[in-house]
């Protein structure tokens, strides 16, 4: 892999680890009520994140490091991994996620990270593209990857994942969640929990019942991580545009509107979990809605 881009915001360094990036996706694939005109309306979009009526989409994780006064990783803070992607060798109903064999873990290590240094794994929700690398195969058995980490599960979300009736032909709970719980590495919290000093969950339900986003105190601008509260930058033009998997569309719309307003008013730096090309930027009011402008990596 090429050297990963990194962003330093105050005393936090954020590094995306990309599992897959796909361009040229018809916008209707993810957003059935949207069309090319909705994308074109966001004329501020970064070239490549959208092209005419098509969009680009990433599956990626974010790694958070807390820095000391010299700008080096604080050895006492540990690493935080947010939303560990799809994972390898897992049977999935979606063809483009089925039985993957990607370099995600190799890229994680090449970026200077070690699984043993991860102390917290955060799941904004428990869809299969946010839990996969929590486990890996060892002699045919799914074993936890981050054995020194507490794995954060919002209670309502964990209940929903366990009873999810979409588990036909595959079982993400069995291969990516249950082994972590059986190893005693699960940490069930509520949707407003502070999971580490200055790192707090923010309720943003609608995509799933217990979905959360994150806000991190950096000592400078706050850093926000979206999860699947939104999936593409063009949704800033209209928070009512629903993604195909939003389970409660009106609730997801309200969550987006509240988050967008909060991010714009606070000056937060926002990291978009599925944003392609330039995933980190700032939100501002624009033409009766909002816009997203990328900020440069370090």
N, C-alpha and C positions, 0 to 999 in steps of 0.2 A: 504494500500500500504506500501511497505518498504520505508525507507527514500530515497528520490531521490538523485541521484548523482548530484554534483554541481562542476563547474569549475570556479576558480577565475583567471582572466587574468588582471593584473594591477588593475585598480579600477572598473572593471566590473565583476559581478558574473552572470554566465549563468546556468540556471536550465532547463533541458528538462522535459516536462510533456507529458508522453507517452499515447496516446489513444489506440494504437494497435501495436503489434510486431508479425510478422509472419515469420516463418522459413520454409525451404524446398520448396521454390517456384522455379519451373523450370525457368531458366534464360530467356528462349524464351518468357515467359509470358509478361515480361516488355520490352525485348530487342529482337525483332524478327530476327535481323541479327546476333545475338551473339549465342555462344554455350558454352558448358562446358569447352572447351579448352581456351576460352577467360577468363573465371573465374580462371581456374587453372594457367594461366600465371601469375596471381597476387599471387605468393606464399607468399607474405608478408601479405595477408589478415588475420585479426583477426579470430581465430577459432570461428565458429558460425555465422559470417557475411556471410560466404560462406561455402558450404560443397559439394565438388565434383562439380557437374553441377548445384546445386541449390544455391539459395541466400536467405538472410533474408532481411526484409523490415519493416520499422517503419512508422507509422503516429504519429507525435509528434509536439508539439509547443516548442518554447524556450521562457523563461522568463528572461529578463535582469534587473539587479539591479545595480545602480551606488553606489559605496561604498565611505564612508568618510575616513579620514586619520587613523581611528581606525579599519577599516575593517568592519564597520557596514553599513547597508543600509542608504543612504542619504535620509532623510525624505522629502527633497525638490525636489527630482528628479523624484519620481513616478516610477511605473513599466512599462516596455515595453513588450508587448506580441507579438510574431512573429508567424504568420500562425496558427490560432486557429482551426485546425483539421476539422473533419467531423460534429461533433455535434450529439445530440440525437434526435430521433423521427422525422427524416427528410426523406422524400421519395426520394430515389436515384435510378438511373438506374442500378448501379453496385450492385449486390446482397450483396457483403461483406461490403457495406457502407449503405445499406438500413435499415431504421428504427432502428438505433443503440440505445442501452441503456448501455452506458459505464460509468465508474467512473471518467472520465476526470475532470469534475469540482470539484468533491470531492477530487481528488488527487491534483488539483491546490490549494485548500484551505488547505489540509493537509500538503502541502509543505510550508505553512506559508504565503500564498498570499491571498489577498482579491480583489474581482472585483472592489470595490470602489477605490482601490489604483492604478489601471491601468490608466495611462494617455495617452498612445499611443498604438494602435494596428496596426501592420504592416502586409501587405499582399504582399508577393513577387509576387504573381499572384492570380487569382480569380477562380481557380478550386475549386470544392466543398470540397476537403480535406484540404483547407487552409482558409476557411471562416466560418465553421459551428458553432463554439461556440460564434460567434459574436451575435447570437440571441438564445433565449430559449422561450419555450411556457409558457405563462401566461394566464390562462383561455381561452385556445384555440387560442391565438393570439401571433404571433412572436414578441418578444420585445427585444431590445438591452440588452446584458449581462453586458457590460462595459460602464456604463452610464456616467462616468467622463472622458472617453477617446476620443481623436481624432483618427479616423480610417483612416489610410493612404491608398489611392487608386491612383495608377498611372493612369493618364488620358487616355492613349491609352488602358490600360488594362480594365478600367471601361467601355469604349466604346465597346470593344470586348465582355466583359461579358454580356452586356445588349442586344447585338444583336446575341449572340451565338446560332447557329441553332441546337445545340445538345440538347437543352432544350425541349425534347419530353418525356412526362411522368413524368417529374419532373421539378422544377424551382428554382434552387439555388439562382438566382438573387432575386426572389420574397421573399424567406423565410430567406435569410441570408445577403442580401445587401440592398434592398429597405427599410426595417425597420430602418436600421442605417441611411440611407440618410434622410428618412422622419423625424427622430428625430433630425436632424441637427448635427449629429456627424461625418459626412464624411469630409475628408480633401483630396481634389484632388491636386496632386503634379506632377512634372515631374520626369523623371527616374534618375535624378542626384541630387535630393533634399537632403539637410541636414534637417532631421526631428526633431533632437534634437542636443544639443551641442555634437559634436564628433560622431554622428550617421548619416551615409550617405548612400543613395541608390546608387547602381552601376548597370547600364544597362547590362542585360544579356538576350537579346531577343532570340527567337527561339522556346522555349517550348511553349510560347504564345507570342503575339506581344509586350506586354508591360512588360514582365517579368523582375524583378530586383533581384539582390542579395544585400547583405549589407556589409558594412565595418564599424567597430566601433573603434574609438581611445580610447585605454585603459590606456594610459600613459606608456605602455610597448609594447608587441607585438600587432599588430592589430588583431582584432577578425573579422573573415568573416563568414557570414551565407549564405549558398548556395541557399536556395530555391530549385526549381526544375531545376536549370541549369544542375545538374546531380542527379541521383537517387541512385547510388550505388558506393561504393568505387572502384570496379574493373574498372569503366570507366576511372580512371586515367591512365590505361595502354593504352588506345586508345580513345581519345576524339571524334572520329568519330562515336563511337557506340551510336546509337540513341535510345531514349526511345519511346515506342509505341505512346505516346500522343504528341511528338514534332511536332508542327504544321509547322515549317519551318526548316527542318533538316540541310541544309547547314549553316543557320544562327546560329542554336543551336550548331553546331560543332565549329564554329568560337568563339562563346561565351565561350564554355568550354576551348578551347585552350588558349584564352586570360586570363581567370580567373586562370587556373592552373599555367600559367607562372607568373602571378602577385603574386599569393599566395606563390609560391615557392621562388620568388626573395625577397619578403617583409618579409618572416619569419612569415606570418600570422598563427594564430591558427584558424582552420577551423571547423565550426560546420555544419555537414551534415543533412539537414532537414529530409531526409528519411533514414539516415544511422542507421543501427541496431547495437546492442551490445555495441559498443564503438563509439559514434557519433562525438567525438571531437578529432582533431589531427592536424598534420602538414604535409605539402606537400613538396616533394623534387624531383629533377630530378632523373630519374632511367631508365636505359636501353632504351634510346631514347624517353622516355615519362616521366611519373611521378609515384609516389607512395604516399600512405597515411599511416602515422604511428600514432596510437592513443597516446594521452597524458593522464596521470592518472588524475582522478577526485581528488578533495580536500581530 
